[in-house]
Amino acid sequence: MGTLAGNVCNASPAADGALGLVAQDSIIHIAGSKGTRDVPITEFFTGPGAIVLEKDEIVTGFTVPIMDKDTGYHFISIGRMALDISTISIAVTVTKKDGKVAKATVALGSVAPTPLRLPEVEAFLKGKSLSDDVIWEAAEMVSNGIKPITDVRASAEYRKEAAKGMAMEAIKLAWTKEAQQ
């Protein structure tokens, strides 16, 4: 079917594998004729179908941080059927400490030229206890923080509305579950 490296190197804004790596602050390991280098996943994509790899380089692996027992993760994809491309996807991690968000990551696919992190939403969530009102406000920020296009899979308006509902669900589920150890 494919590999994670192939999914990432394809640099599709809809790549589900890339989105999970972005949400977890992963590092990509690269080797070439000039040696090796490590690149944060958030710096790997330069545009749709464009990455930082030189012609003589390959991806040799990934470092994905291990989530601790206080971190929950949730991924949702709409429009994904077997090998179909996601119409929109979201990956969220939430780390809890003393009943509040110690750290959150919010990443979306198919809403920008590259997988998109929303640091303003992550900063908003930090330090808060996640009530329904806080989750609703964060979801509104997600919808307002994306600039999707209209294409054959969905309109920009649909993606903005879907992002809001998906964000509410993903944030709530990441908050209420613990990482598998």
C-alpha positions, 0 to 999 in steps of 0.5 A, a space after each residue: 500500500 505504501 510507506 510512511 516515508 512515501 506518504 510524507 514525501 508525497 507532500 500532499 496537504 491531505 496526507 494522513 500519515 504526515 498529519 499524525 507526525 505533525 501533531 506529535 512534533 516528530 523529527 525526520 531523519 534524512 541521508 544524502 551524499 553530504 551526510 545526514 540531517 534531522 529536520 522537524 516535521 513542521 519544517 519539512 513541507 514547503 508547499 503542496 508536493 514540495 519538501 526540503 529533500 535535495 535530489 540526492 537525499 532520502 528519508 531514513 526514518 522518524 523520531 516520534 516522541 513517546 506520549 506519557 500517560 497524561 497525554 491523550 490523542 485523537 485523529 478524525 478524517 472525513 471523506 476517507 474510504 479505503 484509499 480515498 484522499 481525506 476531505 479534511 482531517 484533524 489530529 489533536 494531542 492534549 497533555 493534562 497536569 492537575 486538571 488543566 491542559 499542560 500542552 496541546 497540539 492541533 493539526 489539520 490536513 486538507 485546509 492549507 497547502 501543507 499540513 497545518 498546526 494552529 499554535 494560537 489554538 494550542 496557546 489558548 488551550 494551555 492552562 485551561 480546564 476543558 469545559 464545553 465553553 472552552 472547547 467551543 471557543 477553541 473549535 471556533 478558533 480552529 474554523 477561523 484559523 484555516 483558509 481552505 480552498 474549494 475543490 472537487 472534494 468539498 467547498 471551503 465553507 464546508 471545510 470550515 464548518 466541518 473543522 469546527 465540529 471535528 475540533 470539538 470532538 477531537 479536543 474532547 476525546 483527546 482530553 478524556 483518554 490516556 495514551 496507550 503505554 
